[in-house]
Amino acid sequence: MLAALLASAALGFASLPNPICVCGNYPLYATANEAGSNSHSMCIFGRTVWMSMGGAMPMGDMPDYSCPDNGMEDNSPDDCTGLMDASCASD
């Protein structure tokens, strides 16, 4: 599903099935407006997404890339390495 979302971004994809989780980063939104006034942008797999300041990110030497089991859509690929390696073009 993540591949489909990323491919759709190049075709003018305007929103995500909100909110989503990708490799332990959540909640993620397609726009700053959806994320709220207290949010920041992130570049994940080459796609700019937005997260509220209260969101979660995997950190440390042994990051936990799992997504919460709370009904939030998990859009993680099988391999989360390279999560933030790709650069994002201006959206």
C-alpha positions in Angstrom: 0.0 0.0 0.0 2.8 2.4 0.8 4.2 2.0 -2.7 0.8 2.9 -4.1 0.6 6.0 -1.9 4.0 7.1 -3.0 3.3 6.4 -6.6 0.1 8.4 -6.3 2.0 11.4 -4.9 3.7 11.9 -8.2 0.3 12.0 -9.8 -1.1 14.8 -7.7 -2.1 12.7 -4.7 -3.7 15.2 -2.3 -4.5 13.3 0.9 -3.8 10.1 2.8 -6.3 7.8 4.5 -5.8 9.8 7.7 -4.0 9.2 9.9 -1.4 6.6 8.9 1.7 5.0 10.4 4.8 4.3 8.5 7.7 2.4 10.2 6.7 3.6 13.7 6.2 7.2 12.7 2.6 8.3 13.5 0.2 9.9 13.1 1.2 11.1 9.6 -0.9 13.3 7.4 -0.7 14.6 3.8 -0.9 18.3 4.7 0.0 20.6 7.6 -3.7 21.6 7.8 -4.7 18.0 8.4 -2.0 17.6 11.1 -3.0 20.8 12.9 -1.3 24.0 13.8 1.3 22.5 16.1 2.9 20.2 13.5 6.1 19.6 11.5 7.0 18.2 8.1 9.0 15.0 7.6 10.5 13.4 4.6 9.7 9.7 4.6 10.8 7.5 1.6 11.0 10.7 -0.5 7.4 11.9 0.4 6.7 15.0 2.5 4.3 14.2 5.3 3.2 16.1 8.4 3.1 15.0 12.0 1.7 16.7 15.1 4.3 17.6 17.7 2.8 14.9 20.0 3.4 12.2 17.4 5.8 9.2 17.8 9.1 8.5 16.0 11.4 5.5 16.4 14.7 6.7 17.9 17.9 5.3 19.4 20.3 2.4 18.6 17.4 -0.1 18.4 14.4 1.8 17.1 11.0 0.2 17.2 9.5 0.5 13.7 6.2 -1.1 14.7 2.9 0.7 14.4 0.3 0.8 17.2 -2.5 -1.7 17.1 -5.2 0.9 17.4 -6.9 0.8 14.1 -4.5 3.3 12.5 -3.6 2.2 9.0 -0.1 0.7 8.8 1.6 1.7 5.6 5.0 0.3 6.4 7.0 -1.6 3.8 8.7 -4.9 4.8 12.0 -3.1 5.2 12.2 0.2 7.0 15.9 0.8 6.3 16.4 3.9 4.3 13.3 5.4 5.9 14.6 9.0 5.8 17.5 8.6 3.3 15.6 9.9 0.2 15.3 13.6 -0.3 12.0 15.2 -0.7 11.1 17.5 -3.6 9.0 20.6 -2.8 5.4 19.6 -2.6 
